[in-house]
Amino acid sequence: MNHYKGQLRKAVEGRKQRLIQRLIHKGIYGYEDHRHLTEFTLTELESEWKNAQFLGREDHIS
């Protein structure tokens, strides 16, 4: 059972890091915000990414 928990934790941390890199790359956050972003939950990071994508679409519409 602990093996699966370790795998899940590793997958969550990997997803968080990819989202952080995407948010920084898109310019929503700067590199100086990396430490702050690591404190976000996966759900919070996914919400930030979803909002960033929505804002990107609005920029193209107007």
trRosetta pair geometry for C-beta under 8 A, 3 or more apart (Angstrom, degrees):
i j d omega theta_ij theta_ji phi_ij phi_ji
1 4 6.0 -57 -161 33 38 108
1 5 6.7 37 147 -18 68 105
2 5 5.4 -52 -149 36 40 114
2 6 6.3 44 152 -22 68 103
3 6 5.8 -55 -154 34 30 113
3 7 6.6 29 150 -18 63 106
4 7 5.5 -51 -147 36 36 112
4 8 6.2 37 154 -20 67 105
5 8 5.7 -54 -147 37 31 112
5 9 6.2 33 154 -19 65 107
6 9 5.8 -53 -145 37 29 112
6 10 6.3 30 154 -19 63 107
7 10 5.7 -56 -148 37 30 112
7 11 6.3 31 153 -19 65 106
8 11 5.7 -55 -148 36 31 111
8 12 6.3 31 154 -19 66 106
9 12 5.8 -54 -146 36 30 111
9 13 6.3 28 156 -16 64 108
10 13 5.9 -55 -145 39 29 109
10 14 6.3 32 154 -21 63 107
11 14 5.7 -55 -148 36 29 113
11 15 6.4 30 154 -19 64 105
12 15 5.8 -55 -149 36 31 110
12 16 6.3 33 152 -21 65 105
12 42 5.4 -90 -162 -61 95 143
13 16 5.5 -50 -146 35 33 114
13 17 6.4 33 155 -19 64 104
14 17 5.9 -55 -149 35 30 110
14 18 6.5 29 154 -17 64 105
15 18 5.8 -55 -150 36 32 110
15 19 6.4 30 154 -17 65 107
15 42 6.1 42 96 -136 119 117
16 19 5.9 -59 -150 38 30 109
16 20 6.3 33 153 -22 66 106
16 38 7.4 87 147 -132 125 57
16 40 7.4 170 -149 83 109 90
16 42 5.5 -96 -75 -95 95 78
16 45 5.7 133 -134 15 71 165
17 20 5.6 -51 -145 34 32 114
17 21 6.4 32 156 -18 64 105
18 21 5.8 -55 -149 37 31 110
18 22 6.4 31 152 -19 64 106
19 22 5.6 -54 -147 37 33 112
19 23 6.3 33 155 -20 66 105
19 42 7.8 128 15 -145 151 65
19 45 4.2 101 114 156 146 121
19 46 6.6 -82 -116 -74 153 51
19 48 7.5 107 164 70 116 105
19 49 5.2 -92 -149 -51 103 135
20 23 5.8 -56 -148 36 29 110
20 24 6.4 25 155 -15 64 108
20 29 7.9 -58 -158 66 68 140
20 34 6.5 80 172 -137 126 73
20 37 4.7 131 -125 129 106 137
20 38 6.9 14 -94 -72 154 64
20 45 6.7 -55 -59 -137 69 133
21 24 5.8 -56 -146 40 31 109
21 25 6.0 31 156 -20 66 110
22 25 5.6 -55 -140 40 29 111
22 26 6.1 25 160 -17 65 109
22 49 6.2 41 95 -120 130 114
22 52 7.9 153 131 86 99 152
23 26 6.0 -56 -143 39 26 108
23 28 4.6 -73 -167 61 79 120
23 29 5.0 30 136 21 107 109
23 37 6.8 175 72 -127 142 147
23 45 7.4 -112 -30 -155 139 86
23 48 5.9 10 -104 127 137 121
23 49 6.3 -100 -69 -84 95 77
23 52 6.3 -163 -117 -45 76 161
24 27 7.8 44 174 -70 31 24
24 28 7.5 -82 -72 53 23 76
24 29 5.4 -55 -88 80 63 88
24 30 6.9 57 -138 -170 86 13
24 31 6.0 75 -156 -81 130 56
24 33 7.3 -175 -95 64 95 102
24 34 6.8 7 -76 -80 141 87
24 37 7.8 -110 -52 -7 100 165
26 52 5.5 88 109 173 157 135
26 56 7.4 -78 -159 -70 126 127
27 30 8.0 16 -149 -79 52 62
28 48 6.9 142 138 168 150 103
28 52 4.8 -65 -68 -106 146 126
29 33 4.0 -105 -179 73 112 148
29 34 7.8 142 130 -64 124 47
29 36 7.9 -147 -157 73 136 113
29 37 6.1 115 127 -62 170 129
30 33 5.3 108 58 -2 63 101
31 34 5.9 -9 -172 -29 51 111
33 36 4.9 -59 -165 46 68 117
33 37 5.6 71 137 -29 89 103
34 37 5.7 -59 -148 36 29 111
34 38 6.7 34 155 -27 64 101
35 38 5.9 -49 -154 23 32 113
35 39 7.6 33 149 -19 58 100
36 39 6.1 -58 -170 25 38 112
36 40 7.8 49 139 -31 63 93
37 40 5.5 -33 -165 6 51 118
37 45 7.0 80 -174 -102 94 106
40 44 4.1 -130 -170 90 101 125
40 45 4.9 123 115 -54 131 86
40 48 7.3 -29 -161 -8 163 137
41 44 4.6 99 51 5 77 101
41 45 7.1 -144 92 -2 41 86
42 45 5.8 -57 -148 39 33 110
42 46 6.2 34 154 -20 67 106
43 46 5.7 -54 -146 36 29 111
43 47 6.4 31 153 -20 63 106
44 47 5.6 -54 -150 35 31 113
44 48 6.4 33 151 -19 65 104
45 48 5.5 -50 -147 35 34 113
45 49 6.3 34 153 -18 66 105
46 49 5.7 -54 -147 38 32 111
46 50 6.2 35 153 -21 65 105
47 50 5.6 -51 -145 35 31 112
47 51 6.4 31 154 -17 64 105
48 51 5.8 -56 -150 38 30 111
48 52 6.3 32 151 -22 64 107
49 52 5.5 -52 -146 35 33 114
49 53 6.5 33 154 -19 65 103
50 53 5.9 -54 -151 35 30 110
50 54 6.5 32 150 -20 63 106
51 54 5.5 -54 -148 36 33 114
51 55 6.3 34 154 -19 66 105
52 55 5.8 -52 -148 36 31 111
52 56 6.4 36 151 -23 62 105
53 56 5.5 -51 -151 32 33 116
53 57 6.7 33 152 -19 64 101
54 57 5.9 -55 -155 33 33 109
54 58 6.7 34 149 -20 65 103
55 58 5.5 -51 -150 33 37 113
55 59 6.6 43 151 -25 65 101
56 59 5.7 -48 -154 27 33 115
56 60 7.0 26 152 -12 62 104
57 60 5.9 -59 -155 38 37 108
57 61 6.4 38 149 -25 69 107
58 61 5.6 -56 -147 32 35 113
58 62 6.4 19 164 -10 70 107
59 62 6.8 -63 -146 39 24 98
